[in-house]
Amino acid sequence: KIGKAVVKRILTELQKKKDKDADAYAKFWAEFGIVLKEGLYEDQDNRDKLLKLSLFTSAKTGQLISLSDYIAAMPEKQEKIYTLSAETAEQAQTSPHLEGFRARDIDVLLMTDPVDEFWMQAINEFEGKAFASASRGAIDLDEITSKPSSDDDTAPADDAELAPLLAKVKTILGDTVKDVRLSKTLTDSPVCLVADEDGMDIQMERLMKAHNKDFSGSPRILELNPSHELITGLKDKIKADKDPDLVHDAATMLFDQALILEGRTPVNLNEFANRMTRLMQRGISA
């Protein structure tokens, strides 16, 4: 009883401090936030209070914000709290998974503490808004708000025209990917890797591998940006049935690029270097 009373009193005082002096509380959070996050996973009775006390880095501003602040700033049609896991905030900010969100001015919360992967498995929502990973599942941001058009935008090919490309890349990559599909979030990068709806985020895979060297994870989905010149050029090569060796190298290199963007290493570095050399030679001699 004494323990519960002490915890309740401390959480109440922390909430007062957060409401009264946000800057001072942010300094406190920088030192002890990870401890409070452990409570999100372990202390089921106080989860709601701890969620209100929790702060996360905003991808939009780079500053710490609360979940309530995030929800208050959401577009009208947004129904989920989007998150992105990474080892550091700097790494997360360079992720291609953020491109579509930035283009539509939708914020994403950056999860950079190992404990985030665990408490998010136990907590599904906050104030009626479900948590959703920006790197998992098929996300259609156009349902929230349309991407602003610009003079540089090019209309992507339709799905039927791109179907041979998807099939060919899937054949080339085989079991190294679970599927190949078109992205609805990429704007600048040609490719990215995502987990399926029930899959494991890359950060959780890293944690599992760190504790079990035999853990291999599961194949991820390769998403292609249908508006990127590299993807449309590859589509044209496949449609014309020209230069199969180049198509094979390009498809494999795109997968390796997606791995690198996630902070992972291509499986065979020697083959990766050879492919890069061949592609550079073609570019220089063209």
Backbone as CSV, one residue per row, in Angstrom:
resi,resn,N_x,N_y,N_z,CA_x,CA_y,CA_z,C_x,C_y,C_z
1,LYS,0.830,-1.210,0.000,0.000,0.000,0.000,0.863,1.259,0.000
2,ILE,1.918,1.218,0.829,2.810,2.375,0.884,3.463,2.595,-0.482
3,GLY,3.907,1.497,-1.123,4.551,1.592,-2.427,3.618,2.196,-3.459
4,LYS,2.383,1.731,-3.496,1.408,2.265,-4.460,1.131,3.741,-4.203
5,ALA,1.037,4.091,-2.916,0.754,5.484,-2.573,1.908,6.392,-2.993
6,VAL,3.141,5.918,-2.784,4.317,6.715,-3.150,4.367,6.927,-4.662
7,VAL,4.133,5.836,-5.428,4.137,5.931,-6.888,3.067,6.910,-7.358
8,LYS,1.879,6.808,-6.803,0.787,7.692,-7.184,1.134,9.150,-6.920
9,ARG,1.757,9.407,-5.758,2.118,10.774,-5.395,3.200,11.318,-6.333
10,ILE,4.185,10.498,-6.640,5.266,10.926,-7.530,4.728,11.258,-8.915
11,LEU,3.870,10.393,-9.455,3.315,10.638,-10.785,2.466,11.905,-10.805
12,THR,1.746,12.158,-9.722,0.939,13.377,-9.624,1.823,14.613,-9.623
13,GLU,2.924,14.563,-8.872,3.832,15.710,-8.812,4.533,15.931,-10.154
14,LEU,4.867,14.840,-10.834,5.495,14.969,-12.149,4.540,15.608,-13.150
15,GLN,3.262,15.263,-13.083,2.281,15.854,-13.978,2.141,17.353,-13.702
16,LYS,2.190,17.731,-12.415,2.128,19.156,-12.066,3.332,19.899,-12.642
17,LYS,4.511,19.282,-12.511,5.726,19.893,-13.039,5.647,20.031,-14.562
18,LYS,5.146,18.997,-15.220,5.013,19.021,-16.686,4.068,20.132,-17.129
19,ASP,2.958,20.300,-16.427,1.974,21.315,-16.784,2.463,22.726,-16.461
20,LYS,3.264,22.863,-15.397,3.680,24.178,-14.921,4.934,24.691,-15.609
21,ASP,5.910,23.813,-15.832,7.204,24.227,-16.380,7.677,23.183,-17.386
22,ALA,7.269,23.347,-18.645,7.558,22.355,-19.684,9.058,22.205,-19.924
23,ASP,9.809,23.305,-19.858,11.254,23.233,-20.106,11.964,22.440,-19.017
24,ALA,11.593,22.687,-17.775,12.208,21.952,-16.670,11.851,20.478,-16.745
25,TYR,10.609,20.204,-17.126,10.204,18.807,-17.238,10.936,18.109,-18.378
26,ALA,11.178,18.817,-19.473,11.916,18.228,-20.590,13.327,17.832,-20.163
27,LYS,13.954,18.651,-19.312,15.284,18.310,-18.794,15.211,17.064,-17.902
28,PHE,14.171,17.008,-17.078,13.966,15.817,-16.247,13.770,14.581,-17.130
29,TRP,12.971,14.746,-18.188,12.687,13.614,-19.073,13.962,13.119,-19.766
30,ALA,14.826,14.036,-20.136,16.068,13.646,-20.798,16.915,12.750,-19.912
31,GLU,16.811,12.916,-18.604,17.596,12.111,-17.666,16.878,10.828,-17.256
32,PHE,15.579,10.911,-17.060,14.847,9.793,-16.456,13.701,9.247,-17.299
33,GLY,13.537,9.773,-18.506,12.421,9.318,-19.333,12.441,7.835,-19.615
34,ILE,13.636,7.291,-19.854,13.724,5.869,-20.186,13.239,5.002,-19.026
35,VAL,13.403,5.492,-17.793,12.923,4.747,-16.616,11.396,4.754,-16.580
36,LEU,10.808,5.909,-16.878,9.348,5.971,-16.911,8.796,5.094,-18.029
37,LYS,9.525,5.021,-19.149,9.078,4.157,-20.239,9.084,2.688,-19.828
38,GLU,10.005,2.309,-18.970,9.991,0.928,-18.461,8.704,0.664,-17.700
39,GLY,8.190,1.702,-17.035,6.920,1.563,-16.332,5.766,1.325,-17.286
40,LEU,5.850,1.877,-18.496,4.794,1.618,-19.484,4.664,0.130,-19.759
41,TYR,5.777,-0.571,-19.734,5.774,-2.008,-20.011,5.429,-2.827,-18.768
42,GLU,5.900,-2.369,-17.595,5.796,-3.195,-16.386,4.613,-2.837,-15.484
43,ASP,4.192,-1.572,-15.482,3.190,-1.106,-14.529,1.859,-0.863,-15.235
44,GLN,1.077,-1.905,-15.341,-0.185,-1.812,-16.070,-1.166,-0.859,-15.395
45,ASP,-1.124,-0.783,-14.083,-2.081,0.057,-13.358,-1.876,1.550,-13.625
46,ASN,-0.650,1.932,-13.937,-0.355,3.354,-14.103,-0.030,3.735,-15.547
47,ARG,-0.368,2.897,-16.494,-0.013,3.161,-17.878,-0.605,4.461,-18.400
48,ASP,-1.849,4.727,-18.090,-2.484,5.941,-18.606,-1.770,7.188,-18.106
49,LYS,-1.403,7.195,-16.828,-0.697,8.338,-16.264,0.689,8.472,-16.876
50,LEU,1.361,7.344,-17.070,2.704,7.375,-17.644,2.685,7.814,-19.098
51,LEU,1.656,7.412,-19.833,1.535,7.847,-21.224,1.368,9.364,-21.301
52,LYS,0.615,9.941,-20.375,0.422,11.392,-20.370,1.712,12.119,-19.991
53,LEU,2.581,11.447,-19.241,3.850,12.045,-18.831,4.946,11.868,-19.878
54,SER,4.727,10.960,-20.813,5.790,10.604,-21.757,5.979,11.670,-22.837
55,LEU,7.253,11.844,-23.228,7.606,12.765,-24.300,8.346,12.008,-25.398
56,PHE,8.142,12.443,-26.644,8.770,11.776,-27.786,9.265,12.829,-28.773
57,THR,10.292,12.480,-29.521,10.837,13.417,-30.499,9.926,13.486,-31.717
58,SER,9.552,14.698,-32.076,8.731,14.929,-33.267,9.626,14.962,-34.495
59,ALA,9.263,14.184,-35.524,10.027,14.216,-36.771,9.889,15.575,-37.446
60,LYS,8.777,16.249,-37.235,8.525,17.526,-37.895,9.377,18.651,-37.308
61,THR,9.487,18.698,-35.979,10.182,19.813,-35.327,11.519,19.426,-34.717
62,GLY,11.721,18.131,-34.480,12.929,17.690,-33.789,12.877,17.924,-32.290
63,GLN,11.740,18.419,-31.789,11.589,18.715,-30.366,10.757,17.633,-29.674
64,LEU,10.857,17.605,-28.344,10.065,16.665,-27.567,8.621,17.162,-27.458
65,ILE,7.682,16.265,-27.703,6.266,16.606,-27.553,5.556,15.459,-26.841
66,SER,4.411,15.750,-26.287,3.606,14.727,-25.623,2.647,14.100,-26.628
67,LEU,2.065,12.992,-26.254,1.078,12.342,-27.112,-0.158,13.228,-27.290
68,SER,-0.528,13.943,-26.235,-1.687,14.837,-26.332,-1.413,15.968,-27.320
69,ASP,-0.184,16.502,-27.288,0.183,17.558,-28.243,0.165,17.019,-29.673
70,TYR,0.649,15.799,-29.850,0.662,15.189,-31.180,-0.762,15.062,-31.719
71,ILE,-1.668,14.550,-30.892,-3.051,14.356,-31.327,-3.720,15.692,-31.634
72,ALA,-3.425,16.704,-30.826,-4.037,18.012,-31.027,-3.632,18.630,-32.368
73,ALA,-2.440,18.262,-32.866,-1.938,18.839,-34.121,-2.222,17.964,-35.341
74,MET,-2.886,16.823,-35.145,-3.139,15.910,-36.253,-4.122,16.505,-37.253
75,PRO,-3.952,16.196,-38.551,-4.984,16.567,-39.533,-6.327,15.945,-39.162
76,GLU,-7.369,16.535,-39.629,-8.718,16.112,-39.222,-8.988,14.638,-39.508
77,LYS,-8.520,14.135,-40.639,-8.828,12.765,-41.032,-7.818,11.737,-40.513
78,GLN,-6.800,12.189,-39.815,-5.805,11.239,-39.300,-6.363,10.515,-38.083
79,GLU,-6.322,9.188,-38.098,-6.895,8.392,-37.027,-5.850,7.605,-36.240
80,LYS,-4.572,7.717,-36.622,-3.539,6.926,-35.953,-2.368,7.809,-35.529
81,ILE,-1.653,7.332,-34.526,-0.419,7.968,-34.069,0.728,7.243,-34.752
82,TYR,1.395,7.895,-35.679,2.449,7.233,-36.447,3.792,7.335,-35.734
83,THR,4.514,6.226,-35.734,5.805,6.150,-35.064,6.836,5.557,-36.019
84,LEU,8.106,5.813,-35.724,9.192,5.216,-36.492,10.323,4.876,-35.540
85,SER,10.745,3.620,-35.553,11.806,3.156,-34.669,13.153,3.255,-35.363
86,ALA,14.165,3.678,-34.607,15.528,3.765,-35.128,16.484,3.805,-33.944
87,GLU,17.775,3.622,-34.227,18.758,3.648,-33.156,18.959,5.059,-32.622
88,THR,18.864,6.053,-33.483,19.001,7.449,-33.068,17.989,8.304,-33.815
89,ALA,17.724,9.481,-33.263,16.807,10.402,-33.938,17.389,10.860,-35.264
90,GLU,18.704,11.037,-35.309,19.359,11.458,-36.549,19.162,10.415,-37.647
91,GLN,19.309,9.140,-37.295,19.107,8.075,-38.275,17.660,8.045,-38.736
92,ALA,16.743,8.217,-37.812,15.320,8.188,-38.161,14.973,9.320,-39.122
93,GLN,15.562,10.501,-38.913,15.228,11.658,-39.737,15.646,11.471,-41.193
94,THR,16.588,10.571,-41.461,17.026,10.327,-42.839,16.318,9.130,-43.472
95,SER,15.378,8.535,-42.763,14.701,7.345,-43.267,13.758,7.680,-44.423
96,PRO,13.761,6.873,-45.481,12.810,7.099,-46.575,11.355,6.916,-46.149
97,HIS,11.129,6.246,-45.029,9.760,6.041,-44.557,9.078,7.362,-44.187
98,LEU,9.852,8.409,-43.953,9.266,9.686,-43.558,8.888,10.558,-44.750
99,GLU,9.331,10.192,-45.952,9.150,11.058,-47.110,7.686,11.415,-47.371
100,GLY,6.838,10.428,-47.405,5.430,10.684,-47.687,4.751,11.477,-46.588
101,PHE,5.178,11.254,-45.341,4.600,12.002,-44.221,5.001,13.474,-44.307
102,ARG,6.289,13.712,-44.625,6.744,15.100,-44.744,6.034,15.815,-45.886
103,ALA,5.840,15.113,-46.996,5.194,15.729,-48.156,3.772,16.155,-47.837
104,ARG,3.160,15.498,-46.856,1.764,15.811,-46.507,1.657,16.522,-45.163
105,ASP,2.806,16.898,-44.601,2.840,17.626,-43.325,2.185,16.814,-42.204
106,ILE,2.447,15.508,-42.186,1.959,14.631,-41.121,3.140,14.275,-40.225
107,ASP,2.996,14.503,-38.941,4.103,14.275,-38.017,4.239,12.786,-37.686
108,VAL,5.449,12.391,-37.307,5.747,11.024,-36.887,6.581,11.110,-35.615
109,LEU,6.280,10.272,-34.638,7.044,10.240,-33.395,8.201,9.257,-33.537
110,LEU,9.399,9.687,-33.169,10.597,8.874,-33.327,10.873,8.088,-32.049
111,MET,10.925,6.776,-32.177,11.155,5.885,-31.043,12.599,5.378,-31.091
112,THR,13.442,5.863,-30.183,14.870,5.562,-30.267,15.424,4.834,-29.048
113,ASP,14.580,4.537,-28.077,15.027,3.770,-26.907,14.650,2.306,-27.087
114,PRO,15.543,1.366,-26.745,15.209,-0.064,-26.893,13.904,-0.451,-26.207
115,VAL,13.608,0.172,-25.071,12.395,-0.186,-24.337,11.135,0.165,-25.118
116,ASP,11.247,1.109,-26.084,10.072,1.476,-26.884,9.484,0.269,-27.602
117,GLU,10.367,-0.614,-28.074,9.893,-1.782,-28.817,9.053,-2.703,-27.953
118,PHE,9.288,-2.685,-26.645,8.575,-3.594,-25.746,7.255,-3.001,-25.267
119,TRP,7.275,-1.728,-24.842,6.011,-1.187,-24.357,4.996,-1.013,-25.478
120,MET,5.487,-0.792,-26.703,4.552,-0.632,-27.807,3.897,-1.955,-28.193
121,GLN,4.486,-3.074,-27.780,3.839,-4.364,-27.990,2.669,-4.561,-27.020
122,ALA,2.736,-3.836,-25.890,1.721,-4.022,-24.849,0.630,-2.966,-24.881
123,ILE,0.905,-1.814,-25.494,-0.056,-0.705,-25.521,-0.447,-0.423,-26.964
124,ASN,-1.711,-0.457,-27.254,-2.179,-0.326,-28.636,-2.651,1.072,-29.006
125,GLU,-3.082,1.871,-28.002,-3.653,3.158,-28.356,-3.530,4.151,-27.208
126,PHE,-3.777,5.405,-27.544,-3.809,6.486,-26.556,-4.940,7.428,-26.935
127,GLU,-5.840,7.651,-26.004,-7.002,8.518,-26.217,-7.769,8.150,-27.485
128,GLY,-7.912,6.845,-27.706,-8.692,6.362,-28.839,-7.965,6.337,-30.162
129,LYS,-6.688,6.759,-30.189,-5.890,6.758,-31.408,-4.882,5.614,-31.346
130,ALA,-4.956,4.713,-32.320,-4.073,3.554,-32.332,-2.668,3.953,-32.758
131,PHE,-1.670,3.271,-32.188,-0.296,3.450,-32.636,-0.083,2.662,-33.925
132,ALA,0.648,3.251,-34.869,0.922,2.587,-36.138,2.348,2.905,-36.574
133,SER,3.087,1.874,-36.939,4.462,2.070,-37.373,4.507,2.578,-38.810
134,ALA,5.356,3.568,-39.056,5.531,4.098,-40.408,6.292,3.137,-41.302
135,SER,6.884,2.099,-40.717,7.661,1.133,-41.507,7.015,-0.244,-41.533
136,ARG,5.722,-0.292,-41.241,5.026,-1.585,-41.236,3.682,-1.446,-41.934
137,GLY,3.381,-2.445,-42.776,2.090,-2.466,-43.442,2.007,-1.500,-44.611
138,ALA,0.925,-1.604,-45.347,0.684,-0.715,-46.499,-0.060,0.518,-46.001
139,ILE,0.566,1.674,-46.120,-0.015,2.915,-45.620,-0.437,3.790,-46.796
140,ASP,-1.687,4.210,-46.795,-2.190,5.105,-47.838,-2.452,6.460,-47.204
141,LEU,-1.459,7.338,-47.284,-1.569,8.652,-46.654,-2.535,9.566,-47.388
142,ASP,-2.859,9.241,-48.631,-3.805,10.066,-49.384,-5.191,10.037,-48.756
143,GLU,-5.458,9.027,-47.920,-6.736,8.982,-47.227,-6.818,10.053,-46.146
144,ILE,-5.645,10.545,-45.724,-5.601,11.592,-44.695,-5.580,12.962,-45.352
145,THR,-4.616,13.162,-46.225,-4.491,14.420,-46.963,-3.663,14.185,-48.215
146,SER,-3.989,14.860,-49.276,-3.286,14.664,-50.537,-1.928,15.352,-50.522
147,LYS,-1.000,14.769,-51.234,0.329,15.362,-51.378,0.227,16.591,-52.271
148,PRO,0.760,17.740,-51.827,0.710,18.941,-52.678,1.413,18.695,-54.002
149,SER,0.833,19.162,-55.077,1.422,18.958,-56.397,2.469,20.027,-56.667
150,SER,3.419,19.691,-57.546,4.444,20.646,-57.947,4.733,20.455,-59.424
151,ASP,5.465,21.404,-59.995,5.781,21.340,-61.419,6.678,20.157,-61.749
152,ASP,7.408,19.661,-60.736,8.352,18.567,-60.975,7.694,17.198,-60.903
153,ASP,6.443,17.153,-60.429,5.763,15.868,-60.277,5.478,15.248,-61.643
154,THR,5.693,13.936,-61.713,5.340,13.186,-62.917,4.327,12.123,-62.547
155,ALA,3.370,11.918,-63.387,2.337,10.931,-63.104,2.928,9.525,-63.163
156,PRO,2.741,8.718,-62.109,3.268,7.358,-62.139,2.509,6.492,-63.119
157,ALA,3.195,5.477,-63.612,2.519,4.523,-64.493,1.429,3.797,-63.720
158,ASP,0.419,3.307,-64.448,-0.655,2.607,-63.750,-0.178,1.220,-63.327
159,ASP,-0.978,0.592,-62.451,-0.588,-0.687,-61.864,-0.367,-1.768,-62.925
160,ALA,-1.219,-1.774,-63.948,-1.100,-2.803,-64.988,0.224,-2.669,-65.732
161,GLU,0.645,-1.425,-65.973,1.890,-1.197,-66.696,3.102,-1.589,-65.865
162,LEU,2.967,-1.496,-64.542,4.078,-1.799,-63.653,4.087,-3.248,-63.178
163,ALA,3.039,-3.991,-63.465,2.947,-5.383,-63.011,4.120,-6.240,-63.479
164,PRO,4.570,-6.147,-64.740,5.732,-6.941,-65.165,6.998,-6.599,-64.378
165,LEU,7.153,-5.324,-64.022,8.298,-4.903,-63.219,8.278,-5.572,-61.851
166,LEU,7.128,-5.521,-61.193,7.016,-6.126,-59.863,7.304,-7.624,-59.923
167,ALA,6.747,-8.289,-60.928,6.940,-9.735,-61.061,8.405,-10.075,-61.323
168,LYS,9.052,-9.274,-62.178,10.447,-9.550,-62.512,11.362,-9.348,-61.319
169,VAL,11.185,-8.257,-60.597,12.023,-7.987,-59.425,11.814,-9.054,-58.368
170,LYS,10.558,-9.486,-58.189,10.285,-10.545,-57.204,10.974,-11.837,-57.621
171,THR,10.984,-12.153,-58.906,11.652,-13.362,-59.387,13.153,-13.284,-59.148
172,ILE,13.731,-12.118,-59.406,15.175,-11.945,-59.231,15.574,-12.063,-57.763
173,LEU,14.798,-11.429,-56.882,15.162,-11.410,-55.460,14.735,-12.677,-54.734
174,GLY,13.751,-13.372,-55.244,13.353,-14.651,-54.674,12.965,-14.570,-53.205
175,ASP,13.518,-15.479,-52.401,13.136,-15.584,-50.995,13.752,-14.510,-50.116
176,THR,14.605,-13.647,-50.690,15.190,-12.588,-49.860,14.153,-11.525,-49.498
177,VAL,13.031,-11.491,-50.225,11.941,-10.576,-49.884,10.643,-11.365,-49.781
178,LYS,9.737,-10.855,-48.963,8.437,-11.506,-48.845,7.549,-11.153,-50.034
179,ASP,7.701,-9.926,-50.525,6.892,-9.477,-51.670,7.532,-8.216,-52.242
180,VAL,7.110,-7.844,-53.434,7.508,-6.581,-54.062,6.227,-5.866,-54.466
181,ARG,6.081,-4.600,-54.046,4.860,-3.868,-54.357,5.180,-2.382,-54.524
182,LEU,4.199,-1.631,-55.000,4.363,-0.202,-55.200,4.146,0.547,-53.888
183,SER,4.932,1.589,-53.688,4.824,2.389,-52.473,3.857,3.547,-52.674
184,LYS,3.134,3.882,-51.610,2.262,5.050,-51.617,2.797,6.147,-50.713
185,THR,4.034,5.950,-50.206,4.616,6.938,-49.299,5.929,7.528,-49.814
186,LEU,6.676,6.801,-50.630,7.963,7.309,-51.107,7.765,8.479,-52.064
187,THR,8.623,9.485,-51.933,8.576,10.627,-52.840,9.930,10.865,-53.515
188,ASP,11.023,10.642,-52.801,12.366,10.911,-53.326,13.187,9.645,-53.547
189,SER,13.104,8.700,-52.628,13.891,7.472,-52.722,13.233,6.487,-53.680
190,PRO,14.023,5.660,-54.359,13.435,4.684,-55.283,12.818,3.476,-54.579
191,VAL,13.363,3.109,-53.420,12.896,1.886,-52.755,12.958,2.047,-51.244
192,CYS,12.265,1.169,-50.550,12.419,1.011,-49.104,11.905,-0.376,-48.729
193,LEU,12.278,-0.828,-47.559,11.820,-2.110,-47.037,10.820,-1.860,-45.917
194,VAL,9.743,-2.617,-45.905,8.745,-2.513,-44.846,8.408,-3.907,-44.342
195,ALA,7.953,-3.954,-43.093,7.435,-5.203,-42.546,5.958,-5.305,-42.900
196,ASP,5.437,-6.525,-42.933,4.000,-6.640,-43.175,3.249,-6.235,-41.914
197,GLU,1.946,-6.240,-41.978,1.124,-5.707,-40.889,1.422,-6.361,-39.553
198,ASP,1.713,-7.647,-39.563,1.986,-8.376,-38.326,3.476,-8.630,-38.133
199,GLY,4.299,-8.002,-38.959,5.735,-8.248,-38.911,6.430,-7.489,-37.787
200,MET,7.759,-7.667,-37.728,8.581,-7.098,-36.676,9.386,-5.925,-37.227
201,ASP,9.333,-4.773,-36.559,10.129,-3.627,-36.980,11.613,-3.961,-36.923
202,ILE,12.402,-3.225,-37.715,13.828,-3.498,-37.807,14.511,-3.351,-36.452
203,GLN,14.081,-2.418,-35.618,14.709,-2.232,-34.319,14.492,-3.443,-33.424
204,MET,13.280,-4.006,-33.472,13.018,-5.207,-32.680,13.856,-6.371,-33.200
205,GLU,14.019,-6.465,-34.523,14.870,-7.515,-35.082,16.304,-7.374,-34.589
206,ARG,16.794,-6.141,-34.524,18.153,-5.921,-34.030,18.293,-6.378,-32.584
207,LEU,17.293,-6.066,-31.772,17.339,-6.470,-30.367,17.314,-7.990,-30.243
208,MET,16.489,-8.636,-31.045,16.406,-10.094,-31.000,17.730,-10.729,-31.430
209,LYS,18.345,-10.162,-32.472,19.618,-10.702,-32.956,20.731,-10.488,-31.932
210,ALA,20.654,-9.373,-31.199,21.675,-9.095,-30.188,21.630,-10.109,-29.054
211,HIS,20.448,-10.670,-28.789,20.296,-11.648,-27.711,20.341,-13.086,-28.205
212,ASN,20.230,-13.268,-29.522,20.238,-14.630,-30.076,20.887,-14.574,-31.452
213,LYS,22.125,-15.003,-31.542,22.876,-14.909,-32.793,22.257,-15.754,-33.904
214,ASP,21.437,-16.737,-33.548,20.816,-17.590,-34.550,19.509,-17.016,-35.084
215,PHE,19.046,-15.911,-34.483,17.793,-15.298,-34.932,18.019,-14.615,-36.275
216,SER,17.221,-14.952,-37.262,17.416,-14.412,-38.605,16.312,-13.443,-39.028
217,GLY,15.237,-13.382,-38.288,14.137,-12.509,-38.666,13.360,-13.091,-39.836
218,SER,12.512,-12.295,-40.419,11.705,-12.754,-41.553,11.911,-11.813,-42.735
219,PRO,11.737,-12.313,-43.969,11.897,-11.456,-45.148,10.933,-10.274,-45.090
220,ARG,11.384,-9.131,-45.597,10.569,-7.932,-45.594,10.021,-7.649,-46.990
221,ILE,9.132,-6.704,-47.085,8.503,-6.336,-48.354,9.295,-5.188,-48.974
222,LEU,9.653,-5.333,-50.241,10.342,-4.270,-50.955,9.309,-3.405,-51.666
223,GLU,9.286,-2.112,-51.330,8.368,-1.192,-51.984,9.136,-0.332,-52.981
224,LEU,8.551,-0.160,-54.172,9.159,0.626,-55.235,8.389,1.927,-55.428
225,ASN,9.123,2.994,-55.665,8.525,4.300,-55.917,8.165,4.399,-57.407
226,PRO,6.888,4.330,-57.758,6.499,4.285,-59.184,6.799,5.562,-59.946
227,SER,7.132,6.654,-59.238,7.409,7.923,-59.913,8.902,8.176,-60.088
228,HIS,9.725,7.331,-59.508,11.174,7.566,-59.569,11.724,7.169,-60.934
229,GLU,12.625,7.991,-61.486,13.168,7.733,-62.828,13.891,6.389,-62.899
230,LEU,14.543,5.997,-61.825,15.244,4.721,-61.822,14.265,3.559,-61.971
231,ILE,13.130,3.664,-61.316,12.122,2.602,-61.379,11.440,2.591,-62.744
232,THR,11.108,3.762,-63.278,10.468,3.803,-64.591,11.431,3.349,-65.684
233,GLY,12.717,3.679,-65.538,13.703,3.204,-66.506,13.846,1.700,-66.475
234,LEU,13.823,1.125,-65.279,13.899,-0.327,-65.142,12.660,-0.978,-65.737
235,LYS,11.517,-0.326,-65.551,10.262,-0.827,-66.140,10.367,-0.905,-67.661
236,ASP,10.930,0.137,-68.252,11.049,0.170,-69.711,11.993,-0.914,-70.220
237,LYS,13.079,-1.162,-69.486,14.016,-2.221,-69.873,13.325,-3.584,-69.859
238,ILE,12.531,-3.825,-68.816,11.843,-5.110,-68.689,10.774,-5.247,-69.780
239,LYS,10.063,-4.158,-70.036,9.015,-4.195,-71.060,9.611,-4.499,-72.433
240,ALA,10.781,-3.928,-72.721,11.428,-4.140,-74.020,12.234,-5.438,-74.058
241,ASP,12.319,-6.097,-72.899,13.079,-7.342,-72.793,14.526,-7.144,-73.265
242,LYS,15.133,-6.045,-72.764,16.503,-5.719,-73.137,17.427,-5.786,-71.930
243,ASP,18.674,-6.203,-72.201,19.750,-6.162,-71.214,19.372,-6.853,-69.902
244,PRO,19.109,-8.157,-69.919,18.714,-8.854,-68.701,19.765,-8.801,-67.594
245,ASP,21.055,-8.740,-67.969,22.102,-8.659,-66.946,22.021,-7.338,-66.181
246,LEU,21.768,-6.262,-66.902,21.620,-4.960,-66.250,20.393,-4.955,-65.348
247,VAL,19.299,-5.520,-65.823,18.077,-5.587,-65.022,18.334,-6.358,-63.738
248,HIS,19.046,-7.468,-63.845,19.339,-8.294,-62.668,20.198,-7.508,-61.670
249,ASP,21.256,-6.859,-62.165,22.131,-6.084,-61.279,21.372,-4.927,-60.631
250,ALA,20.541,-4.237,-61.412,19.814,-3.082,-60.895,18.814,-3.490,-59.816
251,ALA,18.077,-4.568,-60.061,17.086,-5.023,-59.086,17.759,-5.434,-57.784
252,THR,18.880,-6.153,-57.898,19.598,-6.594,-56.703,20.211,-5.415,-55.967
253,MET,20.741,-4.447,-56.723,21.327,-3.266,-56.099,20.274,-2.425,-55.392
254,LEU,19.076,-2.365,-55.934,17.996,-1.636,-55.268,17.669,-2.276,-53.917
255,PHE,17.673,-3.584,-53.886,17.425,-4.277,-52.615,18.553,-3.980,-51.628
256,ASP,19.803,-4.046,-52.095,20.944,-3.744,-51.227,20.870,-2.302,-50.719
257,GLN,20.449,-1.386,-51.585,20.307,0.007,-51.176,19.272,0.138,-50.069
258,ALA,18.168,-0.571,-50.195,17.121,-0.529,-49.174,17.647,-1.070,-47.846
259,LEU,18.489,-2.117,-47.906,19.096,-2.649,-46.685,19.977,-1.598,-46.018
260,ILE,20.803,-0.936,-46.813,21.733,0.062,-46.282,20.980,1.218,-45.643
261,LEU,19.884,1.637,-46.260,19.086,2.716,-45.698,18.502,2.351,-44.341
262,GLU,18.354,1.059,-44.076,17.877,0.595,-42.784,19.012,0.402,-41.785
263,GLY,20.239,0.679,-42.216,21.371,0.477,-41.331,21.889,-0.942,-41.327
264,ARG,21.484,-1.722,-42.325,21.936,-3.112,-42.421,22.989,-3.243,-43.510
265,THR,23.667,-4.388,-43.514,24.742,-4.640,-44.473,24.280,-5.657,-45.508
266,PRO,24.565,-5.419,-46.803,24.239,-6.437,-47.815,24.838,-7.785,-47.430
267,VAL,24.133,-8.852,-47.766,24.531,-10.193,-47.322,25.922,-10.552,-47.827
268,ASN,26.200,-10.285,-49.096,27.501,-10.625,-49.685,28.160,-9.331,-50.173
269,LEU,29.102,-8.828,-49.385,29.730,-7.553,-49.717,30.574,-7.636,-50.989
270,ASN,31.169,-8.802,-51.251,31.969,-8.954,-52.468,31.088,-8.839,-53.715
271,GLU,29.938,-9.513,-53.699,29.012,-9.416,-54.829,28.450,-8.000,-54.943
272,PHE,28.195,-7.362,-53.818,27.703,-5.991,-53.821,28.711,-5.060,-54.503
273,ALA,29.991,-5.205,-54.144,31.030,-4.369,-54.744,31.163,-4.637,-56.241
274,ASN,31.060,-5.898,-56.627,31.165,-6.237,-58.054,30.006,-5.644,-58.849
275,ARG,28.799,-5.723,-58.309,27.633,-5.146,-58.990,27.786,-3.638,-59.126
276,MET,28.233,-2.999,-58.057,28.421,-1.553,-58.100,29.449,-1.166,-59.164
277,THR,30.521,-1.951,-59.244,31.555,-1.668,-60.248,31.000,-1.796,-61.657
278,ARG,30.231,-2.867,-61.894,29.653,-3.066,-63.232,28.717,-1.922,-63.603
279,LEU,27.880,-1.491,-62.661,26.932,-0.425,-62.952,27.653,0.911,-63.169
280,MET,28.700,1.170,-62.405,29.452,2.403,-62.603,30.179,2.390,-63.947
281,GLN,30.713,1.236,-64.308,31.389,1.122,-65.603,30.423,1.437,-66.748
282,ARG,29.204,0.926,-66.650,28.202,1.192,-67.683,27.854,2.663,-67.730
283,GLY,27.743,3.298,-66.552,27.398,4.700,-66.504,28.504,5.582,-67.093
284,ILE,29.753,5.231,-66.792,30.876,6.024,-67.285,31.053,5.864,-68.793
285,SER,30.828,4.655,-69.281,31.044,4.388,-70.705,29.848,4.772,-71.575
286,ALA,28.715,5.072,-70.936,27.510,5.396,-71.711,27.674,6.707,-72.460
